[in-house]
Amino acid sequence: MDNDHIPEGDYGRFIEFFIDMSNEEKRKQTSLDAKRGLKDLVEKHGCVPGTPPRGFKRTPVDLGLRRDKTEHIAHRWDPDPDWIPRIKQAFIMKAAGSSLIQIHKQTRLYNSLNSYRTFFQNKIYMGILEFADLTIERYCDPIIDPQTWDTVQRILALHADRQSVSAKNALHPRRRASPATYLLSGIAHCARCDSPLWGMTSRQRNGSYYLRYACTRAKRNRNCDLQPIPARTLEREVIANLTAFFDDPDNLQALLEEDQRQLTDLTSQNTVLTADLQKRLKSVRRSIANVTEAIAERKTSKALLAKLTSLENDETDLQSQLHALTPHASHPTSPRPFTADAITFFSKRLVARLQSKDSVTVRAIIQATVNKVVIDRAKNYAFGTVKIHSPREPETSSEDPPGEGIITASTPPFPMGAPLHTRSISFEYPISRVTKKSRSL
């Protein structure tokens, strides 16, 4: 679209819109053509793109010459003799009722337990290839016999039934995408291996649910020994620390002032960087002009042609860097100054929303103000750090003082990249003994 002439002004927006529509239609048609080509490749020659599943290798197939007379080589998937014994052992152990951990210890087919998710359901181990809407029987020699395959599928079906989720059960692990369930999901990390923590939900005999945060690495790779940490006590501790922090208007004032300093420094750095890039670009373009003149005289110099190509690549790279810096990166918008009364108002508003009974609101505030929560435990004692980052540019609200903005939960709930400023709060607390009452929600 960069080569299309688009006039300035409102009329140009319509031209750009129609160009985008045309490009999208071309993209869809190209995608359809590519899918038809792949389907034909698989159906006629058994050649499959991409990486084969565990236990298979890519075997080259000569398909003759392309239209441009170049060699056309594709690949089919064939069983790898080196992996067949371990694959058979894994299916036999699964059919005998062995756990996934036991199978992993014996076969080591993958690096983590999570990679076995689709392994036992892949029909290619029965010699059947499924590609998109195609099913090719007898694609290759089967590795697993039908009896073992059927036994494993029955075991998987029984396991799936036990893990099935009722539409009314919003707290089941399979439905924990609900933002109201785990307030710290996405920002809670293990202090021992820095892996994210995930919400683990267990149904109790009395019908209640026990929620806790567990290390993903301890679950998948079994090489982290952090024990799960009860969710509600941890969340209450984080909320209490955030409440105490924002209850003091001076803390919020310090964060906003630090943001201003960071943005000022960034503006200065980008100005210097822009000047340096422009100077380098000018030098590269001068060199391109000199090499071009030399080529016009000698014409057949391969060295000069290679030099010209290198300089043109440098020019493109420098132009891309300059484009990234302007206009937004080189002139970041500074936050508006706030009065002492406004800062006090904002602090009270944040505290009030942190104390809200609406878990969606509380989660939004936590995600908007906290960069990371690092947590560890020693037996029944938990300790960690809450790393706070300052809120983004505030939005206005009719409830606020005239002419002032309010720091709201409209800040993106998942901040991307490094925060402008961080401030850490250490915390520690005893993990109370879990009772039936504390497990209920």
Beta strands, then each sheet from edge to edge (+ up, - down):
strand 1: 56-65
strand 2: 71-79
strand 3: 129-131
strand 4: 134-136
strand 5: 188-190
strand 6: 197-203
strand 7: 209-215
strand 8: 229-230
strand 9: 370-378
strand 10: 381-389
strand 11: 422-430
sheet 1: 1+ 2-
sheet 2: 3+ 4-
sheet 3: 5+ 9+ 10- 11+
sheet 4: 6+ 7- 8+
end
